[in-house]
Amino acid sequence: MEKSQEALVLLRQIFRSADMQEKEISRSTGLTLPQLMTMQALRHTAPITTGELAKEVSITQATVTSILDRLEKKGLVTRERGLEDKRKVWINLSTEGWELMKGAPTTQQDMFTRRFDDLQSWEQSMVIAALERVAFMLDAQHLDAAPMLDVGQIDRAEVGNK
C-alpha cells in the first residue's frame, strides 16, 4: 500500500472512531458530544456564567447558549439570575443533570488530552506539526473548530431529534 493510502486509512480510522463515539454517547446519554462536554465543564466549574462557560469549552457564547437551551428543555441544567447583579445568569447542573453525569462515558477528548499530556514536549510538538500539515494538505487550516472530536454543527439538536 502506498504511503498516501496508509495516511488516508489512518485519517478514516480517526473519523470513524469519532463517529462511533458520538453514536455511543447519544445512545447512552441522549446527548450530543458538545452537550456532554458542556455538562462535563459544568460539573467541574458550576455555578458559572454563559460567557465563562463558553471560554471553558472553547466555543462561542451564542453556541453555548443554544446548547444550554436544549439542556434546559431536557431538565439537565438550571439558569438563575444573580441576586447581586441581575444582569448575570448563573448556570448549574440540575439534580437530573448530576445523575446523568454519574454514568457518562469518558470522551475521546479526555483520553486524548491525558495521553497527549503524557508525551514529552518534543513529541507534542511533532504531533502538532504533523496535524498542522495535514490540515494544510486538506485545505482546512482556515476553518474555525472547537477542541472536540465531533463532526457537524456543534449546537445541533440531538441525534434523531433534528
Order of alpha helices (4+ residues) and beta strands (2+ residues): alpha-alpha-beta-alpha-alpha-beta-beta-alpha-alpha-alpha
